Amino acid sequence: MERVSQDLEVLLAYEARRKALLDEKSALKRAESLEKIEGDKIGEQRGIEKIIKTMALGIIHKGIDNETISSLTGLSQEEINNLRHQ
């Protein structure tokens, strides 16, 4: 530490390295935060899809046709047929 504080070139190199490490740490924290937000969005979307499919199953059990179910839920005919065969 004594050598670093006495040699301007070494001190500047030390400070540059220190700043780079802090920047890298900050970038990692930002990335982790963005990953969490993205994960939350994916989980929320999956939850919504599950609710829609559960509702569609209830409608299927009421004997409603695929076209009506599709217009109510936004599910494709193929998705509805798959639900019918579960």
Backbone atoms as SQL, in Angstrom:
CREATE TABLE atoms (id INTEGER PRIMARY KEY, chain TEXT, resi INTEGER, resn TEXT, atom TEXT, x REAL, y REAL, z REAL);
INSERT INTO atoms VALUES
  (1, 'A', 1, 'MET', 'N', 0.833, -1.193, 0.000),
  (2, 'A', 1, 'MET', 'CA', 0.000, 0.000, 0.000),
  (3, 'A', 1, 'MET', 'C', 0.877, 1.256, 0.000),
  (4, 'A', 2, 'GLU', 'N', 1.991, 1.163, 0.711),
  (5, 'A', 2, 'GLU', 'CA', 2.896, 2.308, 0.763),
  (6, 'A', 2, 'GLU', 'C', 3.452, 2.614, -0.627),
  (7, 'A', 3, 'ARG', 'N', 3.817, 1.546, -1.369),
  (8, 'A', 3, 'ARG', 'CA', 4.345, 1.725, -2.726),
  (9, 'A', 3, 'ARG', 'C', 3.290, 2.332, -3.635),
  (10, 'A', 4, 'VAL', 'N', 2.046, 1.872, -3.509),
  (11, 'A', 4, 'VAL', 'CA', 0.946, 2.369, -4.332),
  (12, 'A', 4, 'VAL', 'C', 0.730, 3.854, -4.084),
  (13, 'A', 5, 'SER', 'N', 0.753, 4.248, -2.846),
  (14, 'A', 5, 'SER', 'CA', 0.471, 5.644, -2.527),
  (15, 'A', 5, 'SER', 'C', 1.604, 6.583, -2.937),
  (16, 'A', 6, 'GLN', 'N', 2.795, 6.042, -3.146),
  (17, 'A', 6, 'GLN', 'CA', 3.944, 6.884, -3.511),
  (18, 'A', 6, 'GLN', 'C', 4.156, 6.968, -5.017),
  (19, 'A', 7, 'ASP', 'N', 3.678, 5.998, -5.760),
  (20, 'A', 7, 'ASP', 'CA', 3.899, 5.958, -7.215),
  (21, 'A', 7, 'ASP', 'C', 2.587, 6.308, -7.925),
  (22, 'A', 8, 'LEU', 'N', 2.544, 7.469, -8.571),
  (23, 'A', 8, 'LEU', 'CA', 1.325, 7.955, -9.216),
  (24, 'A', 8, 'LEU', 'C', 0.818, 6.975, -10.278),
  (25, 'A', 9, 'GLU', 'N', 1.720, 6.410, -11.059),
  (26, 'A', 9, 'GLU', 'CA', 1.328, 5.482, -12.117),
  (27, 'A', 9, 'GLU', 'C', 0.680, 4.224, -11.523),
  (28, 'A', 10, 'VAL', 'N', 1.258, 3.696, -10.470),
  (29, 'A', 10, 'VAL', 'CA', 0.705, 2.520, -9.803),
  (30, 'A', 10, 'VAL', 'C', -0.630, 2.875, -9.153),
  (31, 'A', 11, 'LEU', 'N', -0.700, 4.058, -8.557),
  (32, 'A', 11, 'LEU', 'CA', -1.945, 4.505, -7.932),
  (33, 'A', 11, 'LEU', 'C', -3.061, 4.623, -8.966),
  (34, 'A', 12, 'LEU', 'N', -2.767, 5.193, -10.128),
  (35, 'A', 12, 'LEU', 'CA', -3.771, 5.331, -11.193),
  (36, 'A', 12, 'LEU', 'C', -4.215, 3.957, -11.698),
  (37, 'A', 13, 'ALA', 'N', -3.267, 3.028, -11.848),
  (38, 'A', 13, 'ALA', 'CA', -3.608, 1.682, -12.292),
  (39, 'A', 13, 'ALA', 'C', -4.495, 0.989, -11.256),
  (40, 'A', 14, 'TYR', 'N', -4.151, 1.165, -9.988),
  (41, 'A', 14, 'TYR', 'CA', -4.945, 0.589, -8.901),
  (42, 'A', 14, 'TYR', 'C', -6.368, 1.139, -8.927),
  (43, 'A', 15, 'GLU', 'N', -6.501, 2.431, -9.053),
  (44, 'A', 15, 'GLU', 'CA', -7.825, 3.061, -9.068),
  (45, 'A', 15, 'GLU', 'C', -8.632, 2.625, -10.289),
  (46, 'A', 16, 'ALA', 'N', -7.964, 2.492, -11.436),
  (47, 'A', 16, 'ALA', 'CA', -8.653, 2.046, -12.651),
  (48, 'A', 16, 'ALA', 'C', -9.176, 0.623, -12.470),
  (49, 'A', 17, 'ARG', 'N', -8.358, -0.240, -11.883),
  (50, 'A', 17, 'ARG', 'CA', -8.771, -1.625, -11.652),
  (51, 'A', 17, 'ARG', 'C', -9.924, -1.678, -10.646),
  (52, 'A', 18, 'ARG', 'N', -9.825, -0.880, -9.610),
  (53, 'A', 18, 'ARG', 'CA', -10.872, -0.816, -8.591),
  (54, 'A', 18, 'ARG', 'C', -12.195, -0.367, -9.212),
  (55, 'A', 19, 'LYS', 'N', -12.130, 0.655, -10.061),
  (56, 'A', 19, 'LYS', 'CA', -13.333, 1.152, -10.729),
  (57, 'A', 19, 'LYS', 'C', -13.918, 0.086, -11.657),
  (58, 'A', 20, 'ALA', 'N', -13.058, -0.620, -12.384),
  (59, 'A', 20, 'ALA', 'CA', -13.528, -1.679, -13.287),
  (60, 'A', 20, 'ALA', 'C', -14.240, -2.774, -12.503),
  (61, 'A', 21, 'LEU', 'N', -13.704, -3.153, -11.353),
  (62, 'A', 21, 'LEU', 'CA', -14.342, -4.182, -10.532),
  (63, 'A', 21, 'LEU', 'C', -15.694, -3.715, -10.004),
  (64, 'A', 22, 'LEU', 'N', -15.766, -2.458, -9.583),
  (65, 'A', 22, 'LEU', 'CA', -17.038, -1.915, -9.109),
  (66, 'A', 22, 'LEU', 'C', -18.071, -1.849, -10.240),
  (67, 'A', 23, 'ASP', 'N', -17.622, -1.452, -11.434),
  (68, 'A', 23, 'ASP', 'CA', -18.517, -1.402, -12.591),
  (69, 'A', 23, 'ASP', 'C', -19.045, -2.798, -12.933),
  (70, 'A', 24, 'GLU', 'N', -18.153, -3.796, -12.869),
  (71, 'A', 24, 'GLU', 'CA', -18.549, -5.170, -13.167),
  (72, 'A', 24, 'GLU', 'C', -19.566, -5.667, -12.137),
  (73, 'A', 25, 'LYS', 'N', -19.330, -5.358, -10.882),
  (74, 'A', 25, 'LYS', 'CA', -20.255, -5.757, -9.820),
  (75, 'A', 25, 'LYS', 'C', -21.625, -5.110, -10.036),
  (76, 'A', 26, 'SER', 'N', -21.622, -3.842, -10.396),
  (77, 'A', 26, 'SER', 'CA', -22.864, -3.126, -10.653),
  (78, 'A', 26, 'SER', 'C', -23.607, -3.727, -11.847),
  (79, 'A', 27, 'ALA', 'N', -22.869, -4.058, -12.901),
  (80, 'A', 27, 'ALA', 'CA', -23.483, -4.661, -14.093),
  (81, 'A', 27, 'ALA', 'C', -24.107, -6.011, -13.750),
  (82, 'A', 28, 'LEU', 'N', -23.440, -6.790, -12.914),
  (83, 'A', 28, 'LEU', 'CA', -23.984, -8.086, -12.508),
  (84, 'A', 28, 'LEU', 'C', -25.272, -7.916, -11.702),
  (85, 'A', 29, 'LYS', 'N', -25.308, -6.935, -10.819),
  (86, 'A', 29, 'LYS', 'CA', -26.521, -6.675, -10.042),
  (87, 'A', 29, 'LYS', 'C', -27.682, -6.269, -10.948),
  (88, 'A', 30, 'ARG', 'N', -27.385, -5.413, -11.945),
  (89, 'A', 30, 'ARG', 'CA', -28.428, -5.002, -12.891),
  (90, 'A', 30, 'ARG', 'C', -28.947, -6.212, -13.663),
  (91, 'A', 31, 'ALA', 'N', -28.040, -7.069, -14.115),
  (92, 'A', 31, 'ALA', 'CA', -28.443, -8.259, -14.875),
  (93, 'A', 31, 'ALA', 'C', -29.305, -9.180, -14.017),
  (94, 'A', 32, 'GLU', 'N', -28.920, -9.372, -12.757),
  (95, 'A', 32, 'GLU', 'CA', -29.709, -10.215, -11.864),
  (96, 'A', 32, 'GLU', 'C', -31.099, -9.626, -11.660),
  (97, 'A', 33, 'SER', 'N', -31.177, -8.325, -11.526),
  (98, 'A', 33, 'SER', 'CA', -32.461, -7.659, -11.335),
  (99, 'A', 33, 'SER', 'C', -33.344, -7.834, -12.572),
  (100, 'A', 34, 'LEU', 'N', -32.751, -7.659, -13.752),
  (101, 'A', 34, 'LEU', 'CA', -33.516, -7.829, -14.991),
  (102, 'A', 34, 'LEU', 'C', -33.975, -9.273, -15.159),
  (103, 'A', 35, 'GLU', 'N', -33.126, -10.236, -14.785),
  (104, 'A', 35, 'GLU', 'CA', -33.508, -11.645, -14.869),
  (105, 'A', 35, 'GLU', 'C', -34.695, -11.930, -13.955),
  (106, 'A', 36, 'LYS', 'N', -34.688, -11.359, -12.760),
  (107, 'A', 36, 'LYS', 'CA', -35.791, -11.569, -11.826),
  (108, 'A', 36, 'LYS', 'C', -37.080, -10.988, -12.386),
  (109, 'A', 37, 'ILE', 'N', -37.004, -9.792, -12.923),
  (110, 'A', 37, 'ILE', 'CA', -38.189, -9.161, -13.510),
  (111, 'A', 37, 'ILE', 'C', -38.717, -10.010, -14.656),
  (112, 'A', 38, 'GLU', 'N', -37.818, -10.473, -15.527),
  (113, 'A', 38, 'GLU', 'CA', -38.222, -11.294, -16.667),
  (114, 'A', 38, 'GLU', 'C', -38.822, -12.612, -16.190),
  (115, 'A', 39, 'GLY', 'N', -38.219, -13.197, -15.161),
  (116, 'A', 39, 'GLY', 'CA', -38.753, -14.441, -14.593),
  (117, 'A', 39, 'GLY', 'C', -40.138, -14.241, -14.022),
  (118, 'A', 40, 'ASP', 'N', -40.352, -13.116, -13.348),
  (119, 'A', 40, 'ASP', 'CA', -41.674, -12.807, -12.805),
  (120, 'A', 40, 'ASP', 'C', -42.699, -12.676, -13.924),
  (121, 'A', 41, 'LYS', 'N', -42.310, -12.021, -15.014),
  (122, 'A', 41, 'LYS', 'CA', -43.232, -11.847, -16.148),
  (123, 'A', 41, 'LYS', 'C', -43.585, -13.197, -16.767),
  (124, 'A', 42, 'ILE', 'N', -42.585, -14.065, -16.913),
  (125, 'A', 42, 'ILE', 'CA', -42.828, -15.391, -17.492),
  (126, 'A', 42, 'ILE', 'C', -43.767, -16.185, -16.585),
  (127, 'A', 43, 'GLY', 'N', -43.516, -16.134, -15.289),
  (128, 'A', 43, 'GLY', 'CA', -44.374, -16.839, -14.335),
  (129, 'A', 43, 'GLY', 'C', -45.800, -16.324, -14.368),
  (130, 'A', 44, 'GLU', 'N', -45.943, -15.017, -14.465),
  (131, 'A', 44, 'GLU', 'CA', -47.273, -14.416, -14.530),
  (132, 'A', 44, 'GLU', 'C', -47.997, -14.859, -15.800),
  (133, 'A', 45, 'GLN', 'N', -47.291, -14.862, -16.922),
  (134, 'A', 45, 'GLN', 'CA', -47.887, -15.277, -18.197),
  (135, 'A', 45, 'GLN', 'C', -48.322, -16.733, -18.129),
  (136, 'A', 46, 'ARG', 'N', -47.485, -17.584, -17.541),
  (137, 'A', 46, 'ARG', 'CA', -47.840, -19.009, -17.417),
  (138, 'A', 46, 'ARG', 'C', -49.077, -19.169, -16.540),
  (139, 'A', 47, 'GLY', 'N', -49.171, -18.367, -15.497),
  (140, 'A', 47, 'GLY', 'CA', -50.346, -18.417, -14.626),
  (141, 'A', 47, 'GLY', 'C', -51.609, -18.029, -15.367),
  (142, 'A', 48, 'ILE', 'N', -51.513, -16.996, -16.169),
  (143, 'A', 48, 'ILE', 'CA', -52.666, -16.544, -16.963),
  (144, 'A', 48, 'ILE', 'C', -53.080, -17.640, -17.944),
  (145, 'A', 49, 'GLU', 'N', -52.087, -18.244, -18.609),
  (146, 'A', 49, 'GLU', 'CA', -52.393, -19.313, -19.568),
  (147, 'A', 49, 'GLU', 'C', -53.083, -20.488, -18.878),
  (148, 'A', 50, 'LYS', 'N', -52.632, -20.817, -17.666),
  (149, 'A', 50, 'LYS', 'CA', -53.242, -21.918, -16.922),
  (150, 'A', 50, 'LYS', 'C', -54.691, -21.597, -16.568),
  (151, 'A', 51, 'ILE', 'N', -54.951, -20.369, -16.155),
  (152, 'A', 51, 'ILE', 'CA', -56.316, -19.949, -15.825),
  (153, 'A', 51, 'ILE', 'C', -57.213, -20.034, -17.055),
  (154, 'A', 52, 'ILE', 'N', -56.705, -19.562, -18.193),
  (155, 'A', 52, 'ILE', 'CA', -57.498, -19.598, -19.433),
  (156, 'A', 52, 'ILE', 'C', -57.828, -21.036, -19.803),
  (157, 'A', 53, 'LYS', 'N', -56.844, -21.934, -19.697),
  (158, 'A', 53, 'LYS', 'CA', -57.092, -23.340, -20.054),
  (159, 'A', 53, 'LYS', 'C', -58.070, -23.986, -19.075),
  (160, 'A', 54, 'THR', 'N', -57.977, -23.618, -17.812),
  (161, 'A', 54, 'THR', 'CA', -58.927, -24.142, -16.820),
  (162, 'A', 54, 'THR', 'C', -60.336, -23.664, -17.147),
  (163, 'A', 55, 'MET', 'N', -60.464, -22.403, -17.503),
  (164, 'A', 55, 'MET', 'CA', -61.775, -21.866, -17.890),
  (165, 'A', 55, 'MET', 'C', -62.284, -22.571, -19.144),
  (166, 'A', 56, 'ALA', 'N', -61.398, -22.786, -20.107),
  (167, 'A', 56, 'ALA', 'CA', -61.797, -23.452, -21.348),
  (168, 'A', 56, 'ALA', 'C', -62.293, -24.864, -21.056),
  (169, 'A', 57, 'LEU', 'N', -61.633, -25.563, -20.142),
  (170, 'A', 57, 'LEU', 'CA', -62.096, -26.911, -19.783),
  (171, 'A', 57, 'LEU', 'C', -63.512, -26.868, -19.212),
  (172, 'A', 58, 'GLY', 'N', -63.775, -25.881, -18.381),
  (173, 'A', 58, 'GLY', 'CA', -65.123, -25.735, -17.835),
  (174, 'A', 58, 'GLY', 'C', -66.142, -25.485, -18.928),
  (175, 'A', 59, 'ILE', 'N', -65.775, -24.664, -19.898),
  (176, 'A', 59, 'ILE', 'CA', -66.679, -24.366, -21.016),
  (177, 'A', 59, 'ILE', 'C', -66.883, -25.616, -21.870),
  (178, 'A', 60, 'ILE', 'N', -65.799, -26.364, -22.082),
  (179, 'A', 60, 'ILE', 'CA', -65.892, -27.619, -22.855),
  (180, 'A', 60, 'ILE', 'C', -66.889, -28.565, -22.189),
  (181, 'A', 61, 'HIS', 'N', -66.812, -28.674, -20.869),
  (182, 'A', 61, 'HIS', 'CA', -67.701, -29.575, -20.144),
  (183, 'A', 61, 'HIS', 'C', -69.160, -29.128, -20.211),
  (184, 'A', 62, 'LYS', 'N', -69.394, -27.872, -20.554),
  (185, 'A', 62, 'LYS', 'CA', -70.761, -27.364, -20.737),
  (186, 'A', 62, 'LYS', 'C', -71.288, -27.673, -22.133),
  (187, 'A', 63, 'GLY', 'N', -70.415, -28.257, -22.997),
  (188, 'A', 63, 'GLY', 'CA', -70.851, -28.656, -24.331),
  (189, 'A', 63, 'GLY', 'C', -70.769, -27.554, -25.374),
  (190, 'A', 64, 'ILE', 'N', -70.003, -26.520, -25.121),
  (191, 'A', 64, 'ILE', 'CA', -69.888, -25.403, -26.067),
  (192, 'A', 64, 'ILE', 'C', -68.928, -25.787, -27.195),
  (193, 'A', 65, 'ASP', 'N', -69.231, -25.310, -28.394),
  (194, 'A', 65, 'ASP', 'CA', -68.423, -25.645, -29.566),
  (195, 'A', 65, 'ASP', 'C', -67.059, -24.931, -29.539),
  (196, 'A', 66, 'ASN', 'N', -66.111, -25.507, -30.304),
  (197, 'A', 66, 'ASN', 'CA', -64.742, -24.997, -30.343),
  (198, 'A', 66, 'ASN', 'C', -64.658, -23.550, -30.809),
  (199, 'A', 67, 'GLU', 'N', -65.453, -23.188, -31.771),
  (200, 'A', 67, 'GLU', 'CA', -65.387, -21.833, -32.319),
  (201, 'A', 67, 'GLU', 'C', -65.743, -20.793, -31.248),
  (202, 'A', 68, 'THR', 'N', -66.780, -21.075, -30.483),
  (203, 'A', 68, 'THR', 'CA', -67.182, -20.160, -29.417),
  (204, 'A', 68, 'THR', 'C', -66.113, -20.102, -28.326),
  (205, 'A', 69, 'ILE', 'N', -65.586, -21.268, -27.966),
  (206, 'A', 69, 'ILE', 'CA', -64.535, -21.320, -26.945),
  (207, 'A', 69, 'ILE', 'C', -63.316, -20.524, -27.403),
  (208, 'A', 70, 'SER', 'N', -62.965, -20.677, -28.662),
  (209, 'A', 70, 'SER', 'CA', -61.819, -19.951, -29.212),
  (210, 'A', 70, 'SER', 'C', -62.044, -18.446, -29.151),
  (211, 'A', 71, 'SER', 'N', -63.233, -18.012, -29.494),
  (212, 'A', 71, 'SER', 'CA', -63.504, -16.567, -29.477),
  (213, 'A', 71, 'SER', 'C', -63.530, -16.017, -28.049),
  (214, 'A', 72, 'LEU', 'N', -63.934, -16.836, -27.077),
  (215, 'A', 72, 'LEU', 'CA', -63.986, -16.393, -25.685),
  (216, 'A', 72, 'LEU', 'C', -62.613, -16.397, -25.000),
  (217, 'A', 73, 'THR', 'N', -61.779, -17.376, -25.377),
  (218, 'A', 73, 'THR', 'CA', -60.509, -17.562, -24.660),
  (219, 'A', 73, 'THR', 'C', -59.274, -17.135, -25.435),
  (220, 'A', 74, 'GLY', 'N', -59.393, -17.068, -26.746),
  (221, 'A', 74, 'GLY', 'CA', -58.219, -16.769, -27.567),
  (222, 'A', 74, 'GLY', 'C', -57.376, -17.998, -27.867),
  (223, 'A', 75, 'LEU', 'N', -57.838, -19.164, -27.419),
  (224, 'A', 75, 'LEU', 'CA', -57.107, -20.403, -27.698),
  (225, 'A', 75, 'LEU', 'C', -57.358, -20.844, -29.134),
  (226, 'A', 76, 'SER', 'N', -56.379, -21.529, -29.700),
  (227, 'A', 76, 'SER', 'CA', -56.542, -22.039, -31.062),
  (228, 'A', 76, 'SER', 'C', -57.410, -23.298, -31.036),
  (229, 'A', 77, 'GLN', 'N', -57.908, -23.668, -32.209),
  (230, 'A', 77, 'GLN', 'CA', -58.714, -24.883, -32.330),
  (231, 'A', 77, 'GLN', 'C', -57.903, -26.099, -31.866),
  (232, 'A', 78, 'GLU', 'N', -56.630, -26.123, -32.218),
  (233, 'A', 78, 'GLU', 'CA', -55.761, -27.237, -31.833),
  (234, 'A', 78, 'GLU', 'C', -55.629, -27.326, -30.303),
  (235, 'A', 79, 'GLU', 'N', -55.431, -26.183, -29.655),
  (236, 'A', 79, 'GLU', 'CA', -55.320, -26.170, -28.188),
  (237, 'A', 79, 'GLU', 'C', -56.615, -26.658, -27.544),
  (238, 'A', 80, 'ILE', 'N', -57.730, -26.258, -28.111),
  (239, 'A', 80, 'ILE', 'CA', -59.035, -26.678, -27.569),
  (240, 'A', 80, 'ILE', 'C', -59.224, -28.173, -27.760),
  (241, 'A', 81, 'ASN', 'N', -58.862, -28.671, -28.929),
  (242, 'A', 81, 'ASN', 'CA', -58.960, -30.115, -29.179),
  (243, 'A', 81, 'ASN', 'C', -58.081, -30.897, -28.217),
  (244, 'A', 82, 'ASN', 'N', -56.883, -30.378, -27.947),
  (245, 'A', 82, 'ASN', 'CA', -55.999, -31.039, -26.987),
  (246, 'A', 82, 'ASN', 'C', -56.637, -31.084, -25.603),
  (247, 'A', 83, 'LEU', 'N', -57.285, -29.983, -25.215),
  (248, 'A', 83, 'LEU', 'CA', -57.975, -29.950, -23.914),
  (249, 'A', 83, 'LEU', 'C', -59.141, -30.953, -23.885),
  (250, 'A', 84, 'ARG', 'N', -59.841, -31.066, -25.008),
  (251, 'A', 84, 'ARG', 'CA', -60.979, -31.998, -25.083),
  (252, 'A', 84, 'ARG', 'C', -60.520, -33.439, -24.866),
  (253, 'A', 85, 'HIS', 'N', -59.298, -33.725, -25.268),
  (254, 'A', 85, 'HIS', 'CA', -58.802, -35.115, -25.193),
  (255, 'A', 85, 'HIS', 'C', -57.961, -35.385, -23.940),
  (256, 'A', 86, 'GLN', 'N', -58.021, -34.498, -22.994),
  (257, 'A', 86, 'GLN', 'CA', -57.276, -34.718, -21.743),
  (258, 'A', 86, 'GLN', 'C', -58.062, -35.608, -20.817);
